[in-house]
Amino acid sequence: MLKLIDYPSYFDLLDLPLPENRQGILSALESDKLIITAQNGKRAITNLGAILFAKKLQDFQHLARKAVRLVLYKGNSRVETVRELTGNKGYAVGFEGLIDYLKTLLPSNEEIGKAFRTEVPMYPELAIRELAANAIIHQDFSLTGTGPMIELFDTRMEITNPGIPLVDADRFLDSPPRSRNEALASFMRRINICEERGTGIDKVIFQTEIYQLPAPLFEVTDHHTRTVLFGHRPFAEMDKEDRIRACYQHCCLRYVSREHMNNKSLRERFAIEEKNSAMVSRIIKDAIKANLIKPYDPEAGTKAMRYVPHWY
């Protein structure tokens, strides 16, 4: 049993000393329900223990398809695959390696400052970490033959997990945390891979605004949930849908921060100068027409107008 799971990593990730004997190791693993003792006195690895600390997920036949797949494509379609990698380690022991490998595959954007050119990541690392952790933790393990997948294209990244979300995708920013895999989520929180406060998507939106990226797209299919991160695109190259989605997410982010969106805050989000405020006003009107936001006080003057999400 101890040959199948990476038990030293359990103690390393929890910053605990490695017990001096096998009985101490087994007792610690059993206390976290990574292994169990049956009535006949024999011990067994639990699904939780395997999915978190397996040296090779392929050693556990029913969990092999739950390994994270990483696919790199040429261009922006799925026609030509450049590289495909399927993880083989448990989520807890393999997560940092997954993120590090992802970063080596992602291109950088060149940011030209006043005196120097600097390379900045194409996507915020914090956003990648949060979305990858979400895909792992919130997946529906009852769906067989499918697992979390990360797909990299020239100008976007798609992160997909089996299962539809427990809350409406439009309410990811403000809904209280809910998880269909509580034991998995709890342990991932303890080793600082995720949090259970329900603010992960807030951080993703905040990071994309700082990086001046198009707003992420959340899609729900019959059996899967997909998040799309887009690479940098100037405001002039964003289409109407991109701008409306960014407006709505900005409004939601302001709301959960106990603030209101206004023309000024949205201008800052898009890095638009004050003299072009009419451009932002048109985006706000389009978002209202799409029933995504509404005025907080419809009687307020134009310059004092503030906005809230449609569900307020």
C-alpha positions, 0 to 999 in steps of 0.5 A: 500500500505504501508503495502506491501512494506518495506518503512522504509528500503528505507530511511535506505538504502539511509541514509535519515530521515524517514518523520514525516507523510504519505504524506512525505513518499509517496512523497519520494517513488514516486520521485524514481518511486517506486509508481505512482499516476494514473489519477484517483488520486489513487496510485499504487506500481510499478514493481520496487517498488515491486521487490526492497522493497516488504515485501513478493514477494509472495504478488505480483503474477507476481513477486513471481517467481522472488525471488532468490532460494538458493539450497544446494546439497550433493556432486557434483550432483543434486541428493540429495538436503540438503536444499532449500530456496526461498527468499521472500523479495524484492532485496534491503531489502533482499540482505544482508540477502541473502549474510549472509545466503550464508556465513553460508552454505559455508565451509572454507578452512584451510590455514596453515601459518608459525605459525598458521592455519587460516580459510579462506572462500571457495570463496571470499565474494566480488566475491559472492556479485558481481555475485549475484548482476549481476544475479539479475540486468541482468536477463530478466524479460520477461521470466516467471516462472523462476528467479535467482538461486544460487546452492551450491555443495561440490566443486563449486557454480553455479549462474544462471539468466534468459536471455542471456547476452547483450555482448559476454561472452568472453568479460565480462571483457572489454565490456562497461556496458549494462543493460536491467534493467536500473532503477533497476541497477541504484537504486542498485548502489545508495545503494551500492549493485552494480556498473554500471561501468562494472568492476564487473567481473574484480573484480571477476577474480581478487579475484579468482586469489588472492585466487588461485582458478580455473578460473570461468566459464561463460556459456550461454544456450538458455535462461539463463546465468550461472557463476560457481565458483570453490573451491580451487584446486591445479595446479596439479589437474587442467585439460587442460581446467581449465588452458587455461581458467585461462590463457585467463582471466588473459590475459584479466585482464592484458589488461584492466589494461593497462598491458600485460600478460607474462610468469612471470605474469602467473607464479604468477597467478598459484603460480608456481616457476620460475624454472618451467616456461616451464609448463607455456609456455605450457599453453600459447601455448595451449591458442594460439592454442585455439585462445584465446590469441596472441603475442603482438609483434610476433617479440619479443624474447622469454623472452620478449614475451608479450600477448594480448587477441585474440580480441585485 
